[in-house]
Amino acid sequence: GCCSSFWKLIRQEPSHVGVVFERGRSKARLAIDPAYKATRDLKPAPADLKSQFPLVRRAAEAFGFTCVEVPDVEADDVIATYTRIAREVGRDVTIHSSDKDFAQLVSENVSMFDPLKKRKLGPEESLLKFGVPPEQMIDFLAMTGDTSDNIVGIKNIGPKKAAALLSRFGSLEAILQNADEITQIVMRDDIKRDGWKAAIAKTLVILDQHVAVDVPDIDIFSYSGFDRAKAIAFLEEMELVTLREEINEEMKEAA
């Protein structure tokens, strides 16, 4: 699946491609909340999935992509940082991920692409999907929480309620300050009780767009194609016969 996604990406003729790997959790977020992502320790990734992580890197390199990682910095923050760098030099960016955290970066120049659902997410699509525009996604995520990252939001506040509240008040801070205006008693009590949790959650869900990267230049991801022999050799080793033949056939036609 990963190799197929890489091949589909190449066929779109991108000018730059970067693959970001993770090397540890954010020390800054752990300082805020030591329980951040603690649930992942209780249920680690299956062994058969872990064993494929090095193969993903080899696949990326076989297709000629530049791979980056920063110790003790989450991949999301590295992606956010390079997205900012790309925007500052006038580049359009597509983030290939289904992680809703990236929706906070979406703008006229930044979009997401879900490789599983094959769906692009720009500002309009983000509003339709989440009920809030990209500029409110941080508050939206803080209120709803994220069980996979062990981020606690406001109890009983799901996506629809969060979107409605943000539409009415504009921000998490305004919701907390004007909680007495909420007529639904249960919702009002939930917000008053758990508002502080959402405030902490907000500091956890914000992607850091200014982490220290070794090469703060988007051109390290410049892409001019891949070594066909290297890619085919990798696909043969992985016994990905169908994809190998597809690539061989298409490259012959293009020659």
C-alpha positions as CSV (number, residue, x, y, z in Angstrom):
1,G,0.0,0.0,0.0
2,C,2.8,2.4,0.9
3,C,4.7,1.7,-2.4
4,S,1.5,2.1,-4.4
5,S,0.9,5.5,-2.8
6,F,4.4,6.5,-3.6
7,W,4.0,5.6,-7.2
8,K,0.7,7.5,-7.5
9,L,2.4,10.5,-6.0
10,I,5.2,10.3,-8.5
11,R,2.8,10.2,-11.4
12,Q,1.5,13.6,-10.3
13,E,5.0,15.0,-11.1
14,P,5.7,16.8,-7.9
15,S,8.5,19.3,-7.8
16,H,9.4,18.4,-4.2
17,V,8.7,15.3,-2.0
18,G,9.6,14.8,1.6
19,V,9.0,11.8,3.9
20,V,9.1,12.5,7.6
21,F,9.8,9.9,10.2
22,E,9.4,10.2,14.0
23,R,12.2,9.8,16.6
24,G,10.6,10.2,19.9
25,R,7.8,12.2,21.6
26,S,7.8,16.0,22.1
27,K,9.7,16.9,25.3
28,A,7.7,20.2,25.3
29,R,4.3,18.4,25.3
30,L,5.5,15.8,27.9
31,A,6.6,18.7,30.2
32,I,3.0,20.1,29.9
33,D,1.4,16.7,30.5
34,P,3.4,13.6,31.4
35,A,0.5,11.5,30.4
36,Y,0.6,12.7,26.8
37,K,0.4,9.6,24.5
38,A,0.7,7.3,27.5
39,T,-2.0,5.1,26.2
40,R,0.3,4.1,23.4
41,D,2.7,2.5,25.9
42,L,-0.2,0.3,27.1
43,K,-1.0,-0.9,23.6
44,P,2.2,-0.7,21.5
45,A,2.2,-1.2,17.8
46,P,2.0,-4.9,16.7
47,A,5.3,-6.6,16.0
48,D,4.5,-7.3,12.4
49,L,3.8,-3.6,11.8
50,K,7.0,-2.4,13.6
51,S,9.1,-4.7,11.5
52,Q,7.8,-2.9,8.4
53,F,8.9,0.6,9.5
54,P,12.5,0.2,8.2
55,L,11.0,-1.1,4.9
56,V,9.0,2.1,4.5
57,R,12.2,4.1,4.7
58,R,13.8,1.8,2.1
59,A,10.8,2.1,-0.1
60,A,11.0,5.9,0.1
61,E,14.7,5.9,-0.7
62,A,14.1,3.5,-3.6
63,F,11.7,6.0,-5.1
64,G,14.2,8.8,-4.7
65,F,12.5,10.6,-1.9
66,T,14.3,12.7,0.7
67,C,13.7,11.4,4.3
68,V,14.1,13.5,7.4
69,E,13.7,13.1,11.1
70,V,14.6,15.1,14.2
71,P,15.4,13.5,17.5
72,D,12.8,14.1,20.3
73,V,10.6,16.0,17.8
74,E,7.3,14.6,16.5
75,A,6.9,14.1,12.8
76,D,3.8,16.3,12.8
77,D,5.9,19.3,14.0
78,V,8.6,18.7,11.4
79,I,6.0,18.6,8.7
80,A,4.4,21.8,10.1
81,T,7.8,23.5,10.1
82,Y,8.6,22.6,6.5
83,T,5.0,23.6,5.5
84,R,5.7,27.1,6.9
85,I,9.1,27.3,5.2
86,A,7.5,26.3,1.9
87,R,4.7,28.8,2.2
88,E,7.2,31.6,3.0
89,V,8.9,31.0,-0.4
90,G,5.6,30.9,-2.2
91,R,5.1,27.2,-2.6
92,D,1.9,25.3,-2.5
93,V,1.9,22.3,-0.1
94,T,0.0,19.0,0.0
95,I,0.3,17.0,3.2
96,H,-0.4,13.3,2.5
97,S,-2.0,12.2,5.7
98,S,-5.4,11.3,7.2
99,D,-4.4,12.8,10.6
100,K,-7.0,15.5,11.4
101,D,-4.3,17.5,13.4
102,F,-3.0,18.7,10.1
103,A,-6.3,20.4,9.3
104,Q,-5.1,23.4,11.4
105,L,-2.5,24.0,8.7
106,V,-4.9,24.0,5.8
107,S,-5.2,27.3,3.9
108,E,-5.4,28.5,0.3
109,N,-1.9,27.3,-0.2
110,V,-1.9,24.2,2.0
111,S,-4.1,21.2,1.5
112,M,-4.3,17.6,2.8
113,F,-4.7,14.5,0.8
114,D,-6.0,11.3,2.5
115,P,-4.2,8.4,0.7
116,L,-6.7,5.9,2.0
117,K,-9.9,7.7,1.0
118,K,-8.2,9.4,-2.0
119,R,-9.7,12.7,-0.9
120,K,-8.3,16.2,-1.0
121,L,-9.0,18.5,1.9
122,G,-8.8,22.3,1.3
123,P,-10.4,25.1,3.3
124,E,-13.9,24.4,2.0
125,E,-13.7,20.7,2.4
126,S,-12.3,21.2,5.9
127,L,-15.4,23.3,6.8
128,L,-17.7,20.7,5.4
129,K,-16.0,17.8,7.2
130,F,-15.4,19.3,10.6
131,G,-18.0,22.1,10.8
132,V,-15.3,24.7,11.5
133,P,-12.8,26.5,9.2
134,P,-9.1,25.6,9.5
135,E,-8.4,28.7,11.8
136,Q,-10.7,27.2,14.4
137,M,-9.3,23.6,14.2
138,I,-7.0,24.0,17.2
139,D,-9.9,25.0,19.5
140,F,-12.0,22.3,17.9
141,L,-9.4,19.6,18.6
142,A,-8.8,20.9,22.2
143,M,-12.5,20.6,23.0
144,T,-13.1,17.2,21.5
145,G,-9.8,15.7,22.7
146,D,-7.9,12.8,21.1
147,T,-8.0,9.4,22.7
148,S,-5.1,8.1,20.6
149,D,-2.8,10.8,22.0
150,N,-4.4,10.6,25.5
151,I,-5.5,14.2,25.2
152,V,-8.6,14.9,27.3
153,G,-11.0,17.5,26.0
154,I,-14.4,18.4,27.5
155,K,-16.6,15.5,28.5
156,N,-19.7,15.0,26.3
157,I,-18.5,17.6,23.8
158,G,-18.2,15.9,20.4
159,P,-17.5,17.3,17.0
160,K,-21.0,18.6,16.4
161,K,-21.3,20.4,19.7
162,A,-17.8,21.8,19.5
163,A,-18.5,23.2,16.0
164,A,-21.8,24.7,17.1
165,L,-20.1,26.4,20.1
166,L,-17.2,27.7,18.1
167,S,-19.7,29.1,15.5
168,R,-21.5,30.9,18.3
169,F,-18.6,32.2,20.4
170,G,-15.6,32.1,18.0
171,S,-13.0,30.6,20.2
172,L,-12.3,28.3,23.2
173,E,-11.4,31.2,25.4
174,A,-14.7,33.0,24.6
175,I,-16.7,29.8,25.3
176,L,-15.0,29.4,28.7
177,Q,-15.5,33.1,29.6
178,N,-19.2,33.1,28.5
179,A,-20.2,29.7,29.7
180,D,-23.0,31.2,31.8
181,E,-24.7,32.2,28.5
182,I,-25.2,28.5,27.5
183,T,-28.7,27.5,28.3
184,Q,-28.3,23.8,28.1
185,I,-27.5,23.0,31.8
186,V,-25.6,19.7,31.2
187,M,-23.4,21.3,28.5
188,R,-22.8,24.4,30.6
189,D,-21.8,22.2,33.6
190,D,-19.5,20.1,31.5
191,I,-17.7,23.1,30.1
192,K,-17.3,24.7,33.5
193,R,-16.0,21.5,35.0
194,D,-13.7,20.5,32.1
195,G,-12.8,23.8,30.6
196,W,-9.3,23.8,32.2
197,K,-8.7,20.4,30.5
198,A,-9.5,21.9,27.1
199,A,-7.1,24.8,27.8
200,I,-4.3,22.3,28.5
201,A,-5.3,20.3,25.5
202,K,-5.0,23.4,23.3
203,T,-1.3,23.7,24.2
204,L,-0.8,20.0,23.2
205,V,-2.7,20.0,19.9
206,I,-1.0,23.1,18.4
207,L,1.6,22.0,15.9
208,D,5.0,23.6,16.3
209,Q,5.9,25.3,13.1
210,H,9.3,26.5,14.3
211,V,11.2,23.4,15.4
212,A,15.0,23.2,14.7
213,V,15.6,21.2,11.5
214,D,19.0,20.5,10.1
215,V,18.3,22.1,6.8
216,P,15.7,24.8,6.9
217,D,15.3,24.9,3.1
218,I,12.5,23.3,1.2
219,D,14.8,22.6,-1.7
220,I,16.3,19.6,0.1
221,F,13.1,17.9,-1.1
222,S,13.6,18.8,-4.7
223,Y,12.5,15.8,-6.8
224,S,13.6,15.0,-10.3
225,G,12.7,11.3,-10.5
226,F,14.0,8.0,-9.3
227,D,16.5,5.3,-10.3
228,R,14.4,2.8,-12.1
229,A,16.8,-0.1,-11.5
230,K,16.9,0.6,-7.8
231,A,13.2,0.9,-7.5
232,I,12.5,-2.3,-9.5
233,A,15.1,-4.2,-7.5
234,F,13.4,-3.2,-4.2
235,L,10.0,-4.2,-5.6
236,E,11.3,-7.5,-6.7
237,E,12.8,-8.1,-3.3
238,M,9.5,-7.3,-1.7
239,E,7.7,-9.6,-4.3
240,L,5.5,-6.7,-5.4
241,V,5.1,-8.1,-8.8
242,T,2.0,-6.3,-10.0
243,L,3.4,-2.8,-9.1
244,R,6.7,-3.7,-10.6
245,E,5.1,-4.6,-13.9
246,E,2.9,-1.5,-13.8
247,I,5.9,0.8,-13.4
248,N,7.9,-1.1,-16.0
249,E,5.1,-0.9,-18.5
250,E,4.3,2.8,-17.9
251,M,8.0,3.8,-18.1
252,K,8.4,1.9,-21.4
253,E,5.5,3.8,-22.9
254,A,6.9,7.1,-21.7
255,A,10.3,6.4,-23.1
